Amino acid sequence: MPVIRNSARAFIAALIVLVIFHAIMSVLGLGVFLANKIEPPSPDRAFQIFVARVAVDAALLAAGHWLLRSFGLATRMVYGLMGGTAAAVGYAFALSQDLNIAPPLDGTLLTAAVLPILVGMISATLYAQFAGREMLGARPGSTANPDVAPVPAIPANFDGPVQVRTSMAATTIAALVPAAMVALITIPFVTFFLTEWDTGGSQNPAWANQISRMALPAYLFMATLLATAIPSAIIVSVTHAAARAFRRTRGTDYAVIGAVVGIVASVALAMLVPTPLLALVVVAAAIMGAAYRRFAGLEPLPLPEAVLATDPAALVGEHDPARQTRAVIMNG
């Protein structure tokens, strides 16, 4: 039966997603203390909470992978659902054990779980994609059923026509590009120009200044993500549809098509908000197209759909003489 392989490389890729997410959320939580002029948790305590959250989510992801291998489930959709479930369990565990730098406000416990669940789904889907599949033999002690047809062998190589997959996880990852660009552009300015934070008497100035340098890029990342997630997903979807229409599968092709879509979007936005910063939309769209191609992967072109026929005489080719003329039946 096909199962997802055990892969340290794929697990590290999934773990990086969890580390980035919990790092951003930890920094935003520390920024809440800074904005309210309250003494934040010590660096050691903040680091302990961060490591504990990452470790819990990583352990749940590994346990979910083991369970899915045990039951022979190897689709990306199943792994995405597993990742969301694991993230929800980790979120509930963190609430019960007070593993939050800034806990959710009253009345937002359920809505605050949406983002961790989405990140968990992306992380598990990436693991399934990067790890790949392998075939396992029958379980020890099980007996073969002679009535079941044997599974055809999977070829080691494939030289047939392919197309880029339609992937929600890849679309989500590509839609993060504008927010990531804003954060990367902000970090140098914050590092060199934001050197002092007006702290209260109860705050450690050195720790507060360090939090401020980390919090501002994180806040801008989240603000940009909320503002650009849906438009970015639309640009990625249009890029993917255009690439499929022209039967393009290379990352370079997706980047070029993404840039063209970005130019069209920039021209449309320039009528409403004329600014030279719209040139960044073209760059972001090109990177989003290439990122989508990288994370979506390839799939074989589907075979022609089966034909449901009731008249054997109708099963002739398009240019068969029977289709060029019509028989005459005298009625009368």
C-alpha positions as a printed NumPy array, in Angstrom:
array([[  0.   ,   0.   ,   0.   ],
       [  1.275,   3.545,  -0.708],
       [  2.273,   5.636,   2.317],
       [  4.127,   8.895,   2.884],
       [  7.822,   8.284,   3.471],
       [  9.724,   9.076,   6.652],
       [ 11.891,  12.032,   5.672],
       [ 14.024,  14.208,   7.929],
       [ 14.344,  16.821,   5.166],
       [ 10.586,  17.108,   4.756],
       [ 10.084,  17.256,   8.52 ],
       [ 12.592,  20.109,   8.793],
       [ 10.721,  22.004,   6.056],
       [  7.446,  21.534,   7.94 ],
       [  9.155,  22.506,  11.192],
       [ 10.437,  25.755,   9.677],
       [  6.847,  26.807,   8.993],
       [  5.916,  26.168,  12.629],
       [  9.008,  27.998,  13.903],
       [  8.296,  31.089,  11.807],
       [  4.649,  31.164,  12.87 ],
       [  5.33 ,  30.795,  16.594],
       [  8.185,  33.303,  16.39 ],
       [  5.869,  35.91 ,  14.877],
       [  3.115,  35.229,  17.391],
       [  5.584,  35.339,  20.305],
       [  6.972,  38.684,  19.181],
       [  3.476,  40.1  ,  18.716],
       [  2.581,  38.918,  22.213],
       [  5.629,  40.667,  23.662],
       [  4.686,  43.801,  21.756],
       [  1.346,  43.864,  23.582],
       [  3.176,  44.238,  26.894],
       [  5.363,  46.962,  25.433],
       [  2.427,  48.95 ,  24.054],
       [  0.566,  48.79 ,  27.37 ],
       [  3.62 ,  49.889,  29.394],
       [  3.643,  46.548,  31.253],
       [  6.724,  44.575,  32.178],
       [  6.976,  41.747,  29.585],
       [  8.039,  38.199,  30.433],
       [ 11.764,  37.718,  30.811],
       [ 13.765,  36.595,  27.76 ],
       [ 14.199,  33.145,  29.291],
       [ 10.477,  32.735,  29.937],
       [  9.572,  33.964,  26.452],
       [ 12.056,  31.543,  24.902],
       [ 10.736,  28.655,  27.009],
       [  7.18 ,  29.299,  25.841],
       [  8.323,  29.544,  22.23 ],
       [ 10.281,  26.279,  22.373],
       [  7.424,  24.499,  24.174],
       [  4.859,  25.538,  21.543],
       [  7.103,  24.449,  18.667],
       [  7.952,  21.164,  20.387],
       [  4.29 ,  20.333,  21.078],
       [  3.218,  21.038,  17.505],
       [  6.192,  19.113,  16.082],
       [  5.435,  16.101,  18.297],
       [  1.768,  16.127,  17.282],
       [  2.729,  16.388,  13.617],
       [  5.068,  13.398,  13.942],
       [  2.389,  11.407,  15.791],
       [ -0.184,  12.23 ,  13.113],
       [  2.223,  11.125,  10.387],
       [  2.776,   7.811,  12.203],
       [ -0.971,   7.238,  12.501],
       [ -1.613,   7.972,   8.833],
       [  1.178,   5.603,   7.823],
       [ -0.357,   2.925,  10.032],
       [ -3.708,   3.24 ,   8.252],
       [ -2.198,   3.578,   4.765],
       [ -3.501,   7.112,   4.125],
       [ -1.215,   9.008,   1.793],
       [ -3.076,  11.928,   0.195],
       [ -2.22 ,  15.574,   0.71 ],
       [ -5.793,  16.356,   1.689],
       [ -5.677,  13.814,   4.504],
       [ -2.346,  15.195,   5.671],
       [ -3.73 ,  18.723,   5.584],
       [ -6.667,  17.678,   7.757],
       [ -4.254,  15.897,  10.081],
       [ -2.09 ,  19.009,  10.359],
       [ -5.095,  21.176,  11.188],
       [ -6.259,  18.699,  13.823],
       [ -2.77 ,  18.509,  15.351],
       [ -2.549,  22.306,  15.476],
       [ -5.974,  22.521,  17.146],
       [ -4.895,  19.984,  19.773],
       [ -1.666,  21.894,  20.34 ],
       [ -3.591,  25.156,  20.684],
       [ -5.939,  23.614,  23.241],
       [ -2.976,  22.166,  25.157],
       [ -1.273,  25.576,  25.201],
       [ -4.418,  27.185,  26.604],
       [ -4.727,  24.565,  29.342],
       [ -1.043,  24.821,  30.322],
       [ -0.792,  28.633,  30.009],
       [  1.775,  28.417,  27.203],
       [  0.871,  31.776,  25.691],
       [  2.856,  34.965,  26.036],
       [ -0.333,  36.944,  25.444],
       [ -3.423,  34.713,  25.792],
       [ -6.45 ,  35.357,  23.555],
       [ -8.986,  37.884,  24.75 ],
       [-12.232,  36.74 ,  26.296],
       [-14.661,  35.662,  23.618],
       [-11.95 ,  34.985,  20.996],
       [-10.75 ,  31.529,  22.023],
       [-12.309,  29.846,  18.976],
       [-11.525,  32.528,  16.395],
       [ -7.913,  32.719,  17.615],
       [ -7.54 ,  29.042,  16.711],
       [ -8.199,  29.634,  13.004],
       [ -4.696,  30.886,  12.183],
       [ -2.822,  28.078,  14.01 ],
       [ -5.039,  25.503,  12.29 ],
       [ -4.298,  26.964,   8.851],
       [ -0.562,  26.981,   9.595],
       [ -0.757,  23.369,  10.779],
       [ -2.53 ,  22.353,   7.567],
       [  0.154,  24.052,   5.465],
       [  2.944,  22.45 ,   7.482],
       [  1.55 ,  18.915,   7.157],
       [  0.809,  19.373,   3.448],
       [  4.389,  20.48 ,   2.839],
       [  5.635,  17.409,   4.65 ],
       [  3.537,  15.13 ,   2.455],
       [  4.767,  16.872,  -0.688],
       [  8.467,  16.95 ,   0.163],
       [  8.59 ,  13.455,   1.67 ],
       [  6.984,  11.645,  -1.249],
       [  5.411,   8.2  ,  -1.283],
       [  6.68 ,   4.676,  -0.958],
       [  5.071,   1.252,  -1.222],
       [  4.749,  -0.93 ,   1.847],
       [  4.097,  -4.649,   1.745],
       [  1.28 ,  -6.424,   3.527],
       [  1.21 ,  -6.192,   7.294],
       [  2.732,  -9.113,   9.196],
       [  0.119, -11.763,   9.919],
       [ -2.326, -10.563,   7.264],
       [ -3.577, -12.901,   4.557],
       [ -3.91 , -11.995,   0.926],
       [ -7.4  , -11.939,  -0.571],
       [ -7.363, -13.816,  -3.904],
       [-10.514, -12.035,  -5.09 ],
       [ -8.868,  -8.598,  -4.965],
       [ -7.172,  -7.554,  -8.186],
       [ -3.445,  -6.851,  -7.768],
       [ -2.399,  -3.218,  -7.679],
       [ -0.535,  -2.307, -10.87 ],
       [  3.132,  -1.538, -10.364],
       [  4.027,   2.154, -10.29 ],
       [  6.635,   2.968, -12.96 ],
       [  9.941,   4.351, -11.728],
       [  9.982,   7.01 , -14.473],
       [  7.303,   8.923, -16.344],
       [  7.761,  10.63 , -19.694],
       [  4.132,  11.449, -20.461],
       [  2.451,  14.862, -20.551],
       [  2.237,  16.713, -17.227],
       [  0.676,  19.857, -15.837],
       [  1.161,  21.916, -12.661],
       [ -1.166,  20.865,  -9.87 ],
       [ -3.906,  23.091,  -8.504],
       [ -2.941,  23.412,  -4.849],
       [ -4.584,  25.484,  -2.127],
       [ -1.529,  25.06 ,   0.097],
       [  0.778,  26.393,  -2.624],
       [ -1.602,  29.316,  -3.216],
       [ -1.546,  30.141,   0.491],
       [  2.244,  30.029,   0.637],
       [  2.593,  32.191,  -2.47 ],
       [  0.116,  34.715,  -1.051],
       [  2.524,  35.292,   1.862],
       [  5.151,  36.797,  -0.452],
       [  4.018,  40.476,  -0.242],
       [  3.896,  40.342,   3.561],
       [  7.318,  38.69 ,   3.675],
       [  8.747,  41.368,   1.351],
       [  7.425,  44.14 ,   3.601],
       [  8.935,  42.469,   6.666],
       [ 12.328,  42.001,   4.999],
       [ 12.37 ,  45.616,   3.796],
       [ 11.454,  46.845,   7.275],
       [ 14.074,  44.893,   9.237],
       [ 17.136,  46.987,   8.171],
       [ 15.362,  50.282,   8.936],
       [ 14.243,  49.001,  12.318],
       [ 17.718,  47.715,  13.139],
       [ 19.582,  50.907,  12.296],
       [ 17.079,  53.677,  13.037],
       [ 14.823,  52.375,  15.831],
       [ 17.432,  52.395,  18.58 ],
       [ 15.428,  53.588,  21.566],
       [ 11.927,  52.881,  22.857],
       [ 10.177,  55.096,  25.363],
       [  9.746,  52.64 ,  28.203],
       [  7.91 ,  52.926,  31.474],
       [  9.601,  52.749,  34.798],
       [  8.737,  49.082,  35.23 ],
       [ 10.263,  47.951,  31.912],
       [ 13.826,  46.857,  31.199],
       [ 15.045,  49.361,  28.559],
       [ 17.384,  46.929,  26.805],
       [ 14.756,  44.156,  26.603],
       [ 12.063,  46.645,  25.563],
       [ 14.235,  48.023,  22.746],
       [ 14.942,  44.516,  21.518],
       [ 11.234,  43.7  ,  21.536],
       [ 10.45 ,  46.874,  19.592],
       [ 12.968,  45.939,  16.88 ],
       [ 11.372,  42.514,  16.514],
       [  7.746,  43.57 ,  16.942],
       [  7.534,  46.225,  14.23 ],
       [  8.412,  43.891,  11.306],
       [  6.061,  41.28 ,  12.763],
       [  3.207,  43.789,  13.023],
       [  3.801,  45.03 ,   9.475],
       [  3.931,  41.43 ,   8.247],
       [  0.551,  40.621,   9.777],
       [ -1.022,  43.915,   8.662],
       [  0.218,  43.426,   5.105],
       [ -0.929,  39.817,   5.129],
       [ -4.455,  40.778,   6.159],
       [ -4.574,  43.469,   3.466],
       [ -3.032,  41.503,   0.593],
       [ -3.917,  37.838,   1.22 ],
       [ -7.048,  37.756,  -0.95 ],
       [ -5.69 ,  39.967,  -3.794],
       [ -2.476,  37.922,  -3.813],
       [ -4.428,  34.668,  -3.969],
       [ -6.375,  36.068,  -6.942],
       [ -3.143,  37.01 ,  -8.741],
       [ -1.701,  33.543,  -8.093],
       [ -4.886,  31.865,  -9.349],
       [ -4.913,  33.952, -12.536],
       [ -1.225,  33.191, -13.077],
       [ -1.823,  29.466, -12.663],
       [ -4.845,  29.5  , -14.979],
       [ -2.915,  31.388, -17.669],
       [  0.072,  29.06 , -17.367],
       [ -2.189,  26.034, -17.741],
       [ -3.906,  27.563, -20.746],
       [ -0.512,  27.989, -22.459],
       [  0.663,  24.578, -21.141],
       [  3.616,  26.062, -19.253],
       [  5.17 ,  24.117, -16.405],
       [  8.572,  25.685, -15.673],
       [  9.192,  27.997, -12.749],
       [ 10.579,  30.658, -15.086],
       [  7.384,  30.596, -17.123],
       [  5.301,  31.032, -13.999],
       [  7.477,  33.961, -12.905],
       [  7.118,  35.691, -16.285],
       [  3.364,  35.125, -16.424],
       [  3.079,  36.331, -12.828],
       [  4.973,  39.512, -13.753],
       [  2.596,  40.129, -16.655],
       [ -0.406,  39.65 , -14.369],
       [  1.268,  42.001, -11.876],
       [  1.667,  44.656, -14.571],
       [ -2.032,  44.421, -15.411],
       [ -2.914,  44.676, -11.706],
       [ -0.562,  47.649, -11.273],
       [ -2.155,  49.506, -14.179],
       [ -5.597,  48.889, -12.691],
       [ -4.467,  50.043,  -9.235],
       [ -2.689,  53.099, -10.664],
       [ -6.046,  54.493, -11.721],
       [ -7.121,  54.467,  -8.074],
       [ -3.856,  54.935,  -6.168],
       [ -1.142,  56.426,  -8.403],
       [  2.184,  55.692,  -6.673],
       [  5.593,  54.446,  -7.856],
       [  5.449,  51.727,  -5.196],
       [  3.131,  49.786,  -7.503],
       [  6.289,  48.592,  -9.268],
       [  6.754,  46.301,  -6.274],
       [  3.51 ,  44.58 ,  -7.255],
       [  5.186,  43.32 , -10.432],
       [  8.157,  41.971,  -8.471],
       [  5.902,  40.357,  -5.876],
       [  3.689,  38.801,  -8.557],
       [  6.708,  37.268, -10.302],
       [  7.981,  35.806,  -7.023],
       [  4.494,  34.524,  -6.19 ],
       [  4.271,  32.753,  -9.547],
       [  7.638,  31.071,  -9.055],
       [  6.781,  30.158,  -5.449],
       [  3.484,  28.609,  -6.501],
       [  5.234,  26.495,  -9.135],
       [  7.809,  25.34 ,  -6.592],
       [  5.309,  24.196,  -3.985],
       [  2.471,  22.966,  -6.23 ],
       [  4.343,  20.182,  -8.024],
       [  3.387,  18.317, -11.178],
       [  0.73 ,  15.776, -12.039],
       [  0.054,  13.743, -15.21 ],
       [ -2.542,  15.049, -17.596],
       [ -5.864,  13.29 , -16.977],
       [ -6.935,  10.607, -19.393],
       [ -9.975,  11.229, -21.633],
       [-13.277,  10.746, -19.883],
       [-15.056,   7.469, -20.527],
       [-17.942,   7.609, -23.004],
       [-21.35 ,   6.264, -22.003],
       [-22.774,   4.69 , -25.148],
       [-26.107,   2.993, -25.8  ],
       [-25.875,   2.546, -29.596],
       [-22.832,   0.651, -30.953],
       [-23.413,   2.165, -34.39 ],
       [-22.617,   5.627, -32.986],
       [-19.073,   4.598, -31.999],
       [-17.413,   5.847, -35.169],
       [-14.807,   8.542, -35.759],
       [-15.481,  12.214, -36.41 ],
       [-14.658,  11.951, -40.123],
       [-16.282,   8.562, -40.688],
       [-18.611,   8.539, -43.765],
       [-21.48 ,   7.543, -41.489],
       [-21.25 ,  10.983, -39.863],
       [-21.174,  12.856, -43.18 ],
       [-24.524,  11.644, -44.472],
       [-27.861,  10.803, -42.935],
       [-29.909,   7.724, -43.623],
       [-33.428,   8.264, -44.936],
       [-36.363,   6.361, -43.498],
       [-39.589,   6.741, -45.406],
       [-42.487,   7.274, -43.055],
       [-45.656,   7.104, -44.789]])
